[in-house]
Amino acid sequence: MLAVILLAGLGVFIYWWWEWRGMRGMSPIARAYARLERYIPMIGIRTSPQQTPSERAQTIVRELPLAEPPINAITRLYSSERYGRPAREADRAAA
């Protein structure tokens, strides 16, 4: 029984370590994109570091067409957060 508890604890620790390593301080959107980048190679889809987030999304959607809505949503939000103007600048530009 102790071995089962230890193995379960080890499994939880490994999952926690895999999910959260390097993600401290990231926004929820950046974490979602990081997870996408982390898990896609595990199912055999390869993207290039030279690709933009939109190009990576297109590569993934070609292989997984049913995943298009969430892939595009995560990529669009990430690109906006990462490369868009900060909120203060956007507010000033609108005024």
Secondary structure, DSSP 8 states (H G I E B T S, - for coil): -HHHHHHHHHHHHHHHHHHHTT-TT--HHHHHHHHHHHHGGGGT----TTS-HHHHHHHHHHH-GGGHHHHHHHHHHHHHHHHS--HHHHHHHH-
